[in-house]
Amino acid sequence: MNTSKNNSKSKFKQKQNKVELLLLILYVIGFYIFCIHRSLQLSRDHFSKLRGLHIGWLFSPPRLNDASDDQWRNFRTNLPILSLVFGIFTLLANIFRKLFHLRARGMSFFWLFLSLIYLSYLHGACILFIFLIASSNFLLVKIFARAKYFTFLLWIFNLGFLFCNRIYQGYSFSIFGREYWEYLDNFRGTFRWHICFNLVVLRMISFGYDYHWAHQESRFDQEKHIQRCHVCKSGKNCYQILQERNAHINDYSFTTYLSYLVFAPLYIAGPIISFNSFASQLDVPQNHYSIKEVIWYGLRWVFGLCLMELMTHLFYFNAFATSASWKMLSPMDIFIIGYGVINFMWLKFFLIWRFFRFCSLIAGIEAPENMPKCVNNCHDLESFWKSWHASFNKWIVRYMYIPLGGSQRKLLNIWVIFTFVAVWHDLEWKLLSWAWLTCLFFVPELLVKSATNAFQAKGALDGFIFRELRAAGGTITITCLMVANLVGYVIGPSGFSWLISQFLSKEGLNVFGFMLLTFYVGTKLMFHISDAKQSMQ
């Protein structure tokens, strides 16, 4: 009797879930039809007031193309030459590896040679600054790695140069003497070296920690990991095992260190890779991805590029943001443009990071995947940051979060970590505002999560209430994420009060209600996606 009751309840719940899913999908379809239609109208009506629009190549007659974002414009313009250069580099590297059976030492020399050619074009004579700082860091690591205060020295050294590089704008050669060195300022290359050096700082810290830990007993249980990891079970090596397994002590050489810092495919934008992982793959190329999978990865990237071209020719989201034209819009239009800007930013970084990762994979080096999840499939801050700049998140967990005490000091750690993330990006107040706003939003989420982890649903009603509360929490979190990113990357701290005043008006409150409803529906849809994935596993 109880079995038949349970079966009928289960069937009713499944039917209820299907009806709910259908209603959610219909709402989402309607929402996107409305957003696309209104975005096209806004782009058509305001294009004459927007900065950064160039003549495009799609449609007849050609529409204007949104090239207002400096990062995307530079990447898109240089994409043909980047593809050619990295195509030649990776082809040569693979040929030499096969012909001469090169391992870690030989490949480090080879990639260092190729990367120096690349850096000479990018930075000209400024590569002297890079190698001077890098060499000093190498000496510091080798001399003090076994000292108790080593990590303090490592952070002070690297943070010091991170700040000085920005403050002095990459320095002038005249600091070495005007008579003999000042003329080198005429040969500073095509790309500011101190911008790229932010990533080099992360690599220098990674090398320091990995060498420091190589002299200690490893806490990583390799056998236990292999039992749990489906990649390692299949005879391949996942990124985590490559990172956690200490490299051979001879691999912590100066040439391997330098080739790691300036490895051409990952030099400009990453993704960020640990020294241990790089050194091991320099010795034996990655075997996680087959040739077929790497090709498919590249084809998916081409599809993403086509989407971006279509998006920037039809919708001028970023041009609205950079032109400050959003101040002329209604609250509903501000919401649509803000949502569009976040999607544009996601697709931009998706394409940039995956292009360089694709080149690295061809070279035999697997780096962590950035953007493993779509920006529209994250309903809490923790999962959002784990899946946005995912390789940076892995770096932070390994070299900051765990050394700072991990989950035992989580509420304190997030303030230190997000402040570092902000100043690492740039020394700007709006980035610090973004970081501290994110922390403010993070604290209640962490407290609620700790409370919900202890909660156990005893019946159907409890389960329903718990799911609805999670959906409400996801709605608030997504709203906070939008605000934090708009303040950090679009309107700045000065525009925050203006934004609040717009949404507290009579029209703005209606739009705010619509926005919350939309995010609630989106969160519930994410739950269904998550449930479907779990049932497939």
N, C-alpha and C positions, 0 to 999 in steps of 0.2 A: 504493500500500500504506500509506504513512504517512498519507495523507488519510483512508482508511477507519478506521485506528487512532485518529486524532484525533477523528473523528466519533463513534466508539463510546465513547471516553473522555468526550467532551462530553455524550453522551446519558446515560451512567452518572452523571456529576456532577449533571446536571439532575434525574435521578430521585432521587439521594441527597439533594439539596437539598429536593425536594418532601416526601420522607419526614421529613426533619429538621424542616421547617416544620410539617408536620401534628402531629408529636409536641410541638413547642413550643406550638402553639396549644391542644392538648388540655391540656397542663400549666397554661397561663395561665387557661383556662376553669375548671379545677378549683380553682386558687388563688383566683380571684375569687369563686367560689361559696362557698368556705370563709370568705374574709374578710368577705363580705356577711353570711353566716349568723352568724358569731361577733360581728360588729359590732352586729347587731340584738339579739343576746342580751345583750351588754355594756350597750347603751343601755337595754334593758328592765330589767335587774337592778340597775343603779346610778343610775338617773335621780333618785332621791330624795336622793342625796348630792351631786349636781352643781349648781353655781351657774350662773345665766345662762339657764336654760330658761324660756321664756314659752309661754303658751297659743297654739297654732298655729291654722291654718285648714284644713289638709289632713286628709282621712279623716273617718270618723264612728264614734265620737266623735272630736273633733279631738285629734291628738297634740301633745305639747309640741314647741316649735321651739327649736333651739339658737341663741340670740341672745347668746352669751357674748362674741363678738368685737366690740369697740367700733367698729372701722372699718366692719365689715359692717352692724352694727345701725344706725349713724348713716346710712350710705348708703342702706340699705333703707327706713328711716323717711322720709328726705327725697327718695326717688326721685320721687314724684308731683310735688312742687313744683319739683324740679330739671328734670324733663321739661317742665313748663309754662314755666318761666322761659327755658330754653334754646331751647324751641320758638318763643317770642315773639321772643327776641333774634335768632336765625338768620333767622326770617321777615322781620323788619324790616331786617336787614343786607342780605339778598338783594334785597328790594324797593328799598331806597335805592340799592344799587349799580346796579341795572338802570335805575331812573328817572332818576338824576342822573349816570350813567356815571362813578361814583366810581372812582378808582385808589388808589394807595398812600397819598397824603396825606389824601384825603377819608375813606377807610376807616379810617385810623389814628385820626382825630378821632372818627369814629362809634363804633368799638369801644372807644375810651377812655371815651367818655361812658357807653355801656352797662355797661362793666366797673366804672366808678366807682359806679354804682347798686348793682351786685352786691356790691362790696367794702364799701360803706357799710352794707349789711345784715349782712354777715359780721363786719366788724371795727369798725364804728362809728367813733368818733373816732380809733382806732388806725391808720387809713389815713395819718394824719399822720406816724407813724413810718416807714411804708413809703415814702412819697414823699420824706421827708427823707433816708433812706439811699440810695434810688434816685437822687435828684438829685445827691448827693455822688459816687456812683459814676460818673454821667454826666460830671460835671466832671473827675474824675480821668482818665477815658478820653480825653476831648477834649484835655486839657492835656498828658498824658504819653504818648499813644499811640505817638509816634515815638521815644521815649526807649529806650535799650538796656535799662534796668532796669524797663521798664513792666510786664512780666509778673509780676515780683517784687512790685511795688506792688499790682497787681490782686489777686493771691492773698492778700497780707497784709491788705488792706482787707476782702475778702469773708470770709476765714476769721475775722478778728477779730470781725466782726458776727455770723457764724454762732455763735461761742462765746458772745459777750456776750448775744445774744438768748435763748439757752438758760439761761445762768447767772442772768440777771436776770428771767427769765420774761416777756419782752416789755416790761419797764420800766414805770415808773409816771410819770404826767404831773407828779407832784410834783417831779421832778428839774428841771423848768423854773421852779419856783417854786410854793409851796403856795397863795399868795394868789389867783393868777389861773388856774392850770392844773389844780389837783388835782381840781376838780369833774368834769373830763373822764373821770376813771377810772370814773365811773358810766355811761359810754356806750362800753363796750368791745366791743359787738356780741355775736354768738352763737357765734363761732368764734375761737379764739386765733390771732392774726395771725402770731406767731413760728413756729408749726408750718408754716403755708403758706409762710413766707418761705424755707424751705430750698430750695424749687423756684425762687423768685425769685433766690436767690444763684447758682444754676446759669445762669439766664438773663442775669444781670448779667455773669458771667464770659464767657459766649458772646458777648454784645454787645462786650465789651472786646477779645476775641481777634479777632473778625470785623472790627472797625473797624481794629485794629492790622494785620491781614493785608491789608486793603484798600489800604494804602499801600505794599505790597510786591508784587513780581512773583509772579503765581500759578504754582504748580507743578502745577496740575491740568490734565491733557491732555484737554480736552473732546472733541475729535474721536476720540481713541482710546477714550474711555469710551463714546461713542455707538455706535461699531462693535461693542463688546462687550455693551452693555445692550439687551436685547430690548424694554424699555419705551420707551427713547429712540429706538430704531430705528423704532418704530411711529408716531413723531411726537409722543409724549407726553413729559412731564418726570418722571423718577423723583426720589425724595427726594434721592439723592446729588448729582445735578447741581444741584439747587436749593440744596443746602447748600454745595457747593464753589465754585459760581460767585459771585463777589463781587457784593453789591448795589451799586446806583448810590450814589455818595458822598452824594447828597442824601437818600437813604433812611435815613441814620444820624442822623436828626433826633430831637429830644427827644420829640415826640408819637409817632412810630413806636416809639421805644425804650420809652416808658411803656406804650403799647398792647400791645407784645410782653410786657412783664413781667407785666401784669395781664389778659391776654386771657382773658375769662371762661370759655369752654369748657375750657381747659387749666389754669386757675389753681390749682385745689385739688389735683389728682393727676397732671397731665400727660396724655399722654406728653410727654416733653421734646423740644423742637424748637429748632433753632439759629436765631439771629437772621437770617442770610442767607436761610434757607428761608422763615421767616415773612414777611419784608419782600417777597420776590419774589411770594409767594402773596397777600399783601395787595394787591399791584398787579394781578396776573393770577391768578384763582382756579385751584386745582389741576385738572388735566385727566387725572390718572392713573385716577381712578375715575369711571365713568359714573353717571348717576342710578339706573339699574337695579342696578348693583353696590353703590351706597350703600344702597339699600333692602334688598337681599339681606343685606348686612352687618348691618343693623339686625335683620332677622328671625332671623339666626343668634344674635345677642345675646339675643333673647327666649327662644330655645330654651335657651341657657346659663343664663338666669335660672330657667327652669322646673326644670332639673337641680339648681340650687343649692337651690331651695325643697324639692325632693324629698329632697335629701341632708340638709339641716338638720332636717327633720321625722323622718327615719328614724335618722340616725346622729349621736351627740352627741360627735364627735371633739374639737372645740375646747373643749367644756365639761369634758371629762376633763383637758385640758391646763391650763386656767385654774383649775380647782378642785384641782389637784395630786392628783387621785384616781388617777392612773396609778401612784402608789406602792403602791397596794393590789393591783395586778394582777400576773399571772404574766408571765414574759419573753415568751411568745408573744403575750399580749394587749397588752403594751407595744409590741411590734413592729407589731401591727395598728393600734393607736391612733396610733402615730408615723407610720406610712404614711398613715393617714387624715387626720392633721393637715396633712401636706405637700400632699395632694391638695385639702383644703379651702382652704388658703392660696393654692394655684395658681388655683383656680376663683374665689376672692374677688377677687384682683387682676385676673384675666382680665376679670371683669365690670365692675369699677370703671374700669379703664383703657380698655376698649373702649367703654363708655358715653360717656365724655368725648371719646374719639377720634371716635366716630360724630357727636357734636354738632359737633365741629370740622370734620369732612368736609362736613357740611351747610352750614357757614359758608364753605366753599371753601378751608379750610386743612388740608392733609394732614400729619399728624404720624407719626413712625415707629411701627410696630406693636409693642407689647409682647406677650409670650407668643406668638410666631409658631409655637412648637412645644409640644406637650403635655409636661407635666412627666415623664410616663412614657416619653418617647421621647428621653431624653438620657442618654448613657452615659459622658460625660467632663465634667470641670469647666468646660473652656473653652466647649463648646457649651451647657452648662447656663446659664452667666452671659450668654452672647450671646443666649439665647432667653428668659430670665426677664424682667428689666427691660431689654429690648433697647434702648429709647430712651436710657436712662441709660448703657448700654454704649457706644452710638455717641458720646454726649457725652464719656465718659471717654477713648475712643480718640482723638477729635479734639482735646480740650483738655488731656489729661493724658498719655496713653500716648505719643503721637507726640512732643510737646514734651519729654518726659523721655528720649527716645532710642529709643523703639519696641522692636523685637525685639532690638536690640543689647544692651539692658540689661533684658531681660524678667524675669529672676529677681529683680532688685532692684526693678523697677517694680511688681510685684504687691504687695509689702509696703507701698509708699507708697500705691498705689491703694486696696487693701482697707481700710487704716487710715482713709483719707479717707472711703470709703463708710460705714464704721461710725460715725464721728463725725458725718458728714452726717445719718445717720438719727437719732441721738440720742447724748447723752453718757452711755452706760451701759457698765459693765464686761462685761456678757454679750454686747453687740454687738462689743466689741473682741475678746473671746474667740472669737466666731464668725469674725471677720475673720482673726485670726492662725491659727486652726485651718484655715481654708480655704486660707491661704497655705502652711501646712505640707503640706497634701494636694496643693496645686498643684505644688510644687517637683518631687517625684518624677514626676508626670505629664508635666511639661515635659521632664524629662531622658529619660524613656522615649520620648516622641514624637520628640525629636531623634534618638534612636538608631534608631527604627523607620523614620523617613523615609529614612535611609541604607540600610536593608535592602531587598534585592530578592529575591523568591522565585524560585528557579531551577527548581523542580519542584512537583508536586502535593503532596508531603509537606511541603515548606517552606511552601507556601501554607496547608496545613491547620494546621501548628504555629503559624504567624504569626497566623492567625485565632483560634485557641484562646487564644493569649497575649493578644490584644486583648480577647477576651471575659472572660478572668480579670482583666485590668486594669480593664475596665468594671465588673465586679462589685465590686472593691475601691473604685473611685471612687464608685459609687452608695452603698455602705455609709458611706463618709466623708462624703458629702453629707448623708445622713440624720442622722448624728451631729452634724455642724456646725450644721445647721438646728435640731435639737432643743435643742442647747446654747444657740444664739443666740436662739431664739424661744419655747422651751417650758420646759426644766428649768433653764437658767442654768448658769454654771460650777460652782456648788455641787452640782448634781445629776449632774455628769459622772462623778465617782468612784462614786456610787451606781449609775448606769446600767451602768458597767463591771463592778461587783461582781455585779450581777444576771445579766449574760450570761456570767460566768466560773463560775457555779454549774453543777451537773450538768445541771439542766433547761435552764439558759440556753445551755450549749454546744450542746445538741441544736437549740435554736431558732436559734442563730447559724448552724449548719450549714444548716438549712432556709432561712434568710434568704439566705445566700450562693448556694445552689442556685437560689433564686427570681430573684435578681438576675442570675445567670449566664444563666438561660433568657431573662429579659427583654432582656439585652444581645444574645444571639444573635438574638432576634426583631427587635430594632432593626436588626441587620445586614441581615436579609432585607428589611425595609422600605426601608432605604437602597439596597440593590441593585435593588429593584423601581422606585424612583424614578429611578435612574440609567438603567435600561433603557428607561424611558418617555421620557427626554429625547432 
